[in-house]
């Protein structure tokens, strides 16, 4: 049973036309159909452009660009740390923004996430 608070009804001319439910509920009720729906990979724009979602995390949530990018890309601290060759604890400290990172470190972090240096610190 789907909780009524999770359902969104869309009306057309005052008549219910569509109902939007959380994907997990849809997948539970329709597993075969849900299997055909794939999660979209986050889009990494070319050049030095930064996605609106990353800027939003930086501005609204106060995250460093490093953390905002990592979360946008769906990566864990452990994954980025392993790819960069540092500890997860060190990455956590870097994401807090406590200290200034060397350019070589910023470049390694950007490469580990598949972005360029200019996108990491616009």
N, C-alpha and C positions, 0 to 999 in steps of 0.2 A: 504494500500500500504506500502511495506517495503522500507525503505530508502536504496538506493544502497550502501551507505557507511557502512551499517551494514551487508552486505552480503559478505561471503567469498566463493570464487569458488575454487574447488580443481580439478586440471587437471591431466589427465593420458594420456601420449603420446601426449600432446598438445591439447587434446580435453576435454571440460568441462565434468566431471564425477559426481561431487557432488556439492551441494550448502549448506553452513552452514548459518543458520539464528539465530538471538536471540530467546531464548525460549519463551519470551513473545509474539513475533510475531507468532511463531508456534502455541502457545496456542490459540491465537485469531483466527487463521485460521482453527485450528483443535482441538476444545475444547474436544471432546470425547477421542481422542488419548492422548492429553496432560494430561488428568485426570489420566491415567494409569501410567504416569511417576511420580515417587515420588522423592523428594529431599533426598539425602543420608545424614544420620546423620554423623557428624564428628567422625572419628575414634580416640579412646583414647587407646594408646598402654599400655600394662601391664608394671609392674616394674617401673623403673625411666626414661623410654624413653620419648622423647619429639618429636612430629611430626615436620617434616621439615617446614611446614607452620607456626608453632608457632615460631620456631627459625628465620625464614625469617622475620616475623613481628618484632621480637625483634632487629635483626641486621639491616635490611634494613630500617625499619620505626622508629627505636629508641624507640619502645614501651617497657614498663616493661613486664616481663613475665606474670604478673597478667593480664594486659590489653590484651596482645597477646592471652593468653588462652581464656579469656572471649569472645573476638571477634571470634576466631577460632571456639568456641563452639556455636556461634550464640546467646549468652545470652546478655541481656541488663544489664546496671548497676543496674537498679531497681530490676531486678530478683535476681541478686547475692546478693545485699544488703539485700533484704527481707529474703533470705535463710540464710544469715549470721547473721541477727539481728542487722544490722547497717544501717545508713542512706545512701542514694545515694550520698550525698555530701561527706561523709566520705570515701566512696569507691572511688569516683573520686579523692580525695586527695591521697589516697593510690596508685592508678594507676599512678599518676604523678611521683611517686618515690621520693617524697620530704623527707620522713622520713623512718627510719628503723622500720619494723613491728615486733611485738613480735611473738614468735613462735606459741603461742596459736591462735593469730589472723590469721597468715598464714595457720595454720591447719584448722581453720573454713572456710576460703576462699577456700582452696583446696577441702574440703569436699563438700562445696556448689556447686562447679563446677564438682564434680565427678572425681577428680584426686587426686593423692597422693602428699604429701608435697614435695617430691624429684622432682616431675615433675614441680611444681610451681616455684621452684628456683634451677635449675640444677647447 
